[in-house]
């Protein structure tokens, strides 16, 4: 995958192009603020059309949207079944004063 050029690379490339243009005898014309490159008395430049395709008719999807909404409402109206879990039993070892195991006890949580 190609890495896009950095801003520094783009600046250097532009400076080289300007230097080559000036060395070939080109001149840079400076314009005052607010001046335009177009002649105001002539017709303004045409802009390309944004959408070239003609307007097409759309397919109505009201019935599809209504079916989806009905399905969604049905899911929301269902009551959730909450199952009570069986109490978990946990195994615990009881030790004596010397750290020796005495017995195993099951504790419900």
trRosetta pair geometry for C-beta under 8 A, 3 or more apart (Angstrom, degrees):
i j d omega theta_ij theta_ji phi_ij phi_ji
5 9 4.2 -120 -173 89 102 132
5 10 5.4 123 118 -55 122 84
5 13 7.5 -4 177 -10 158 140
6 9 4.8 101 53 5 74 101
6 10 7.1 -138 97 -3 41 87
7 10 5.6 -55 -149 38 34 112
7 11 6.3 38 152 -22 67 103
8 11 5.7 -51 -148 33 32 113
8 12 6.4 31 154 -17 64 105
9 12 5.8 -55 -148 37 31 110
9 13 6.3 31 154 -19 65 108
10 13 5.7 -54 -147 37 31 113
10 14 6.3 31 155 -18 65 106
11 14 5.8 -58 -150 37 30 110
11 15 6.3 30 153 -19 65 106
12 15 5.7 -53 -147 36 31 112
12 16 6.5 33 154 -19 64 105
13 16 5.8 -54 -151 34 31 112
13 17 6.5 30 152 -18 64 106
14 17 5.7 -54 -148 36 33 111
14 18 6.3 32 154 -18 67 105
15 18 5.8 -53 -146 37 31 110
15 19 6.2 32 154 -19 65 107
16 19 5.7 -54 -145 38 30 111
16 20 6.3 30 155 -19 65 106
17 20 5.7 -53 -146 37 31 110
17 21 6.3 34 153 -21 64 106
18 21 5.6 -53 -148 35 32 114
18 22 6.3 26 156 -14 66 107
18 28 8.0 18 -157 -71 104 129
19 22 5.9 -57 -145 41 30 107
19 23 6.1 29 156 -20 65 110
20 23 5.8 -55 -141 38 29 110
20 24 6.5 26 158 -17 63 108
21 24 6.1 -62 -152 37 26 107
21 26 4.1 -46 164 45 82 151
22 25 8.0 133 -178 0 32 6
22 26 5.6 -86 -87 65 35 90
22 27 7.9 81 -120 -93 72 31
22 28 7.3 -29 -88 -25 102 102
31 35 4.1 -131 176 74 113 132
31 37 7.6 -100 -62 -72 161 69
32 35 5.0 96 58 -21 73 118
36 40 7.0 105 53 -64 128 87
38 42 7.1 -121 174 65 90 106
38 44 6.5 58 152 -130 158 63
38 45 6.3 -121 -101 -22 139 99
39 42 4.4 61 84 10 109 109
49 52 5.5 120 90 -85 118 63
53 56 7.2 -29 147 -24 114 105
60 63 7.9 71 124 4 94 85
61 64 4.4 -45 -174 40 88 119
61 65 5.7 91 124 -24 89 95
62 65 5.8 -57 -147 39 31 109
62 66 6.2 33 155 -21 66 108
63 66 5.6 -52 -145 37 31 114
63 67 6.4 35 154 -21 64 103
64 67 5.8 -53 -151 34 31 111
64 68 6.6 30 152 -17 64 105
65 68 5.7 -54 -149 37 33 111
65 69 6.3 33 153 -18 66 107
66 69 5.7 -54 -146 38 31 112
66 70 6.3 34 154 -21 65 105
67 70 5.7 -53 -147 35 30 112
67 71 6.4 31 154 -19 64 105
68 71 5.7 -54 -149 36 32 111
68 72 6.3 32 153 -19 65 106
69 72 5.6 -54 -147 37 32 112
69 73 6.3 32 154 -19 66 105
70 73 5.7 -53 -146 37 31 110
70 74 6.4 35 153 -23 64 104
71 74 5.7 -52 -150 32 31 114
71 75 6.7 31 153 -19 63 103
72 75 5.8 -54 -153 33 33 111
72 76 6.5 28 152 -17 65 107
73 76 5.7 -57 -148 38 34 110
73 77 6.2 31 155 -22 67 109
74 77 5.9 -58 -146 34 29 109
74 78 7.0 41 154 -33 61 97
75 78 6.1 -44 -159 13 33 114
85 88 7.5 2 132 -43 118 86
87 108 4.7 27 142 -167 130 112
87 109 6.6 173 -175 61 86 54
88 108 7.1 142 79 -153 43 60
88 109 4.9 -13 69 44 96 110
89 106 4.9 2 -179 -179 116 110
89 107 7.0 147 -159 72 63 35
89 108 5.5 -37 -99 -94 70 66
89 109 7.6 -177 -95 5 21 80
90 106 7.1 146 70 -159 36 60
90 107 5.0 -29 64 65 92 89
90 108 7.7 155 15 -99 77 17
90 109 5.9 58 -13 -34 117 110
91 104 6.0 -16 -166 -171 98 110
91 105 7.8 141 -159 77 50 40
91 106 6.0 -32 -98 -102 57 69
91 107 8.0 166 -92 20 9 77
92 104 7.3 147 77 -160 39 60
92 105 5.1 -29 70 69 92 88
92 106 7.5 150 21 -104 78 19
92 107 5.3 26 -1 -6 126 118
93 101 5.1 -47 180 -130 120 113
93 103 7.7 177 -153 93 58 33
93 104 5.6 -35 -101 -103 66 70
93 105 7.7 154 -102 21 16 75
94 101 7.3 102 74 -157 46 66
94 102 5.0 -49 99 56 93 106
94 103 5.3 2 47 58 111 75
94 104 7.5 -169 11 -90 80 19
94 105 5.7 56 -30 -8 111 116
95 99 5.6 -12 180 -145 133 32
95 100 6.4 143 -157 69 81 30
95 101 5.7 -55 -99 -96 72 47
95 102 6.4 149 -131 -3 18 89
96 99 7.3 -49 68 20 67 18
96 100 5.1 -6 37 58 108 86
96 101 7.9 146 0 -142 80 3
96 102 5.2 106 -47 -56 89 111
101 104 7.8 15 179 -60 120 73
